[in-house]
Amino acid sequence: MSRSWRGPYRRAAGLHRTRSLSRRVFDWFLAIAILGLLILLAARLDRAETRLASGSATVNDGDTITLGGERIRLRGIDAPEYSQICRKAGSDYACGRASRDALARLAGRGSVTCKGRQHDRYGRLLADCTAAGVDLNGAQVEAGWAIAYGDFESEQERARKRGAGLWAGSFDEPRVWRDAHGGMVESDRDHAGSILEWIKRILRFPEASSYSSGARIPGDMKR
């Protein structure tokens, strides 16, 4: 009598273990499939970037240039909008124009080279750019004409202590000014892009192409 009652429980336990093993195998296959799709997406992003053409560089504002027809935003920094006004020594001044002019001087030192992997929500390439060996992203922050925006905190601290650029007076952070006056919504970090970047680093995908040219300043071009 007791054996007949234990039998169904044993069969149920065995069936449960079989289902648990099947579920674990399914979960592993699902995780591998998702990872594979992310890897393919990362590879496609790399190949898409290599198709960008080079051309003459235009300095649009303190953190944005156009190079070879490609709109590029300097990664990790945020500069005043071109029309933004700040205060210094009790007077207003056009800090947005000053920021753009500062970047134009840096870019005018030699040919401009930008490297980047991600695009922001507006389709701009997020890039690290140099001119004559000078890191434009970091130099713009250290000169005080842009603030750290996910990177370059040490350069910002040095600029703040020296009272350089924007730090010589008072100013609204660019994102605050945009909220009040309208403008593009920026994000410190693109989380989805950061995941793809991590995958590409693990797999050591080749670097994105470089875009090189001279630099010039537009008339009154805004972001």
C-alpha positions, 0 to 999 in steps of 0.5 A, spaced: 500 500 500 505 504 501 509 503 495 503 505 491 502 511 494 510 513 493 510 511 486 506 517 483 510 522 488 517 519 485 514 520 478 512 527 479 519 529 482 523 526 476 518 530 471 520 536 475 527 535 475 527 534 467 523 540 466 527 544 471 533 542 466 530 543 460 528 550 463 535 552 464 538 549 457 532 554 454 534 560 458 542 559 456 540 558 449 536 565 450 541 568 453 546 566 448 541 568 442 541 575 445 548 576 446 549 574 439 544 579 436 547 585 440 554 583 437 551 583 430 548 590 432 555 592 434 558 590 428 553 593 424 554 600 427 562 599 426 561 598 419 556 604 418 561 609 421 566 607 416 562 609 411 562 616 413 566 621 408 571 626 410 571 634 408 572 641 410 570 642 418 566 647 420 565 649 428 558 650 429 559 652 437 563 650 443 562 643 442 559 641 435 563 641 429 561 639 422 566 635 418 566 632 411 558 633 412 558 629 418 555 633 424 560 631 430 559 632 437 565 632 442 564 627 447 564 628 454 563 635 454 557 640 454 558 648 452 554 654 452 549 654 446 551 659 441 546 664 443 547 663 451 548 669 455 553 669 461 555 674 466 562 677 468 564 683 472 557 685 473 555 685 465 552 680 460 557 677 455 556 672 449 559 666 452 556 662 447 559 665 442 566 666 446 566 658 447 565 657 439 571 662 438 575 658 443 574 651 439 575 655 433 582 657 435 583 650 438 581 647 431 585 652 427 592 649 429 592 644 424 588 638 421 582 636 425 581 628 426 575 625 430 574 618 432 567 616 435 563 609 435 556 612 438 551 617 435 546 621 440 539 621 439 540 627 434 544 622 429 550 626 431 557 622 432 559 622 439 567 623 438 574 625 441 577 630 436 584 632 436 588 638 432 595 638 431 596 633 437 591 637 441 585 634 445 579 638 443 575 635 448 579 636 454 582 643 452 575 646 451 574 644 458 580 646 461 580 653 458 573 653 461 569 654 455 565 647 456 563 643 462 565 636 464 559 632 461 560 625 463 568 626 463 574 631 463 572 632 471 579 633 472 580 638 467 574 642 469 577 642 476 583 646 474 579 651 470 574 652 476 580 653 480 584 658 475 577 662 474 578 660 466 573 662 461 566 661 464 568 660 471 571 667 471 563 669 472 557 666 473 553 662 468 547 657 467 549 650 466 548 649 458 542 644 460 539 648 464 539 654 459 536 649 454 531 647 459 529 655 460 530 657 452 528 651 448 534 646 445 536 639 444 535 635 450 542 632 452 544 626 456 550 624 460 551 617 458 547 613 452 546 607 456 544 602 450 550 605 447 555 604 453 553 596 453 554 596 445 561 599 447 563 594 452 561 589 448 565 591 442 571 592 447 571 585 449 571 583 442 576 588 440 572 590 434 577 595 430 577 602 431 572 607 427 574 611 421 578 617 422 575 624 419 581 629 417 581 636 414 582 643 416 577 647 420 573 654 419 568 658 422 561 659 420 557 665 420 552 665 425 551 658 426 547 655 431 546 648 434 
